[in-house]
Amino acid sequence: MLQLYWHKFVVPYWLLTSVAVVCFIIASAAGLAAPLIIKFLIDGALESGDFQYLDIIVVGIVVLYFLRALFTFFYGYNMAKAGCRMIARLRAAMFVRLHSLDYSYFVNTPTGNVVSYFTNDLNLIQQAVAVGVPDLLVESLNLLAIIAIMVYFDWQLALVTFVTLPFIVYAISHFNRKLAEFGSLLEHTMAKMTSLLHQAILSTMMVQSYGREDYEYRRFRAKIHEAAVDLFHVQRLNALVIPLVEFLAAIGLTFIIWFGGREVIGGDLTIGALFAFLVYTINIPGPVRKITQAFSSMKLGLVAWERIHDLDRQPHTIVDGHLDLDKAVGRVEFRNVFFRYTTGGDVLKDVSLAADPGDVIAVVGPSGAGKSSFANLLLRFYDPDTGAIYLDGIDIRSLQIGALRHQIGFIQQNPILFDASILENIRYGRPTASYSQVERAAKLANAHDFIMELPRGYDSPVGELGANLSGGQRQRIALARAIILEPVILLLDEPTAALDSHAEQQVLAAIRNVSTGRTTFIITHNLSTLLASDKVVYLDAGRIAETGVCSDLLARGGAFARAVDRGELGYKQ
């Protein structure tokens, strides 16, 4: 944690932390000087009966405590400012790192865990770095200064004061180990709860349509209870350690009164010195308590940092290529491609095919045949285990990933639209596109007419995930967003799977408009979508079973025709 504190907090924000250190020194000096002034008050002004001296000392005490309060505020202000800037910078770096991870990470990691990194974990790190570590350092120095002054006053009385110190140190170390254990459990539970909440929000329609509100509530309540139990363990330890430390300190205070009183009676110590000694002793639990809390905060912060650091430990199985590609021609070739996910057998087996600009190829097959894996490989979300994929004769693994994907206009089965205007969504991949370019893309996608019927036209908000639009409208907006990039390849994954017949025909017409001169792949298991294609690649169990024109394949009576007869492709002859 100290290394994290130095590299992430002190060095980048050295000016703020330096000012904070100066403020702490002034505030600490004022606090340490006050008991000495009180000693002079008792031993000097009260014994001599000098009212003027009394007034001066009282004013001096007020000024000292005012300076302590003022510079303590400036210390906290600068540390908080540096902490907020550090977390903002760390959050931005995490966001960049997140988008550089392999697609497989998001497939295998619950969304709630990722959200928890940016919320719960970062908050704990901020608390540890901006409060915990500084409190540990400054309060330790403060405590050492108090001890040094007490030893200077009377080393024998100081030894009596510190008789309970080993017990305090043991209590702190013991409870901190327990806090780290329960803190780790709490963080994992909070991540699971966040994941469950995220799923519940996304599936609200399904939950309500199936009448499963009570079931989801019971699941969420169980996680809440689990988190509450873990949190209770952490807070119970915090609630126990602080009064325990204060109790041990009070025992030390009692010894001071007994031993110091004997010294005063014997004439070896003044009443003012004993009173100052008592004030210093009363001030000891404050730094000790803050040091205890700092250790707790640092332990929880370390747990959170380890969780966040998991992002940096993720392996890069998809290695970026070195070749740039400004504008490809669009010839795509799969050569003897085999592919499997981390578990299970081969998803694609010895797949070979070629497509040229102007070709519209429908990749069809039953569910689980490997159609989506075909798309994932072309986009380099994954790489083949053996074989290779070529674009214009270049192995796509040699290309820069960004350059490759810029050549491909990809549309998902359920396209993601952002909570912004239609104009901003179409411009998403090309923010500098002019209004006329946006309008042209929308017309090619058969989206312009319905857009103009909306009250605000292209400035109409689409809602979260496109909630204000129908399924067919979302597909056509996504198609316009893809073609405004002027890609040489169109990759459409189940573009009509969730549409009614009217919306399907509109989307297919749009596909025919934009496929001219482009290499187009339509991944589908719906036979009616083949009307927009001029060649069919039929996948079965990961292999290419047949290729050809749709009508020829039906007449041939092979695997494709049999699948049609069984109704596997959404149509039966």
Secondary structure as UniProt FT lines:
FT   HELIX           2..5
FT   HELIX           6..10
FT   TURN            11..13
FT   HELIX           14..40
FT   HELIX           41..46
FT   HELIX           47..48
FT   HELIX           51..100
FT   HELIX           103..108
FT   HELIX           111..116
FT   HELIX           117..121
FT   HELIX           122..127
FT   HELIX           128..132
FT   HELIX           133..153
FT   HELIX           155..161
FT   HELIX           162..164
FT   HELIX           165..202
FT   HELIX           204..209
FT   TURN            210..211
FT   HELIX           213..266
FT   HELIX           271..283
FT   HELIX           285..309
FT   TURN            310..313
FT   STRAND          332..339
FT   STRAND          348..355
FT   TURN            357..358
FT   STRAND          360..364
FT   TURN            367..368
FT   HELIX           371..378
FT   TURN            379..380
FT   STRAND          386..391
FT   TURN            392..393
FT   STRAND          394..395
FT   HELIX           396..398
FT   HELIX           401..406
FT   STRAND          408..411
FT   HELIX           422..426
FT   TURN            427..429
FT   TURN            431..432
FT   HELIX           435..444
FT   TURN            445..446
FT   HELIX           448..453
FT   TURN            455..456
FT   HELIX           457..459
FT   HELIX           464..466
FT   TURN            467..468
FT   HELIX           471..483
FT   TURN            484..485
FT   STRAND          489..493
FT   TURN            495..498
FT   HELIX           501..514
FT   TURN            516..517
FT   STRAND          519..524
FT   HELIX           527..532
FT   STRAND          535..540
FT   TURN            541..542
FT   STRAND          543..548
FT   HELIX           550..556
FT   HELIX           559..565
FT   TURN            566..569
//
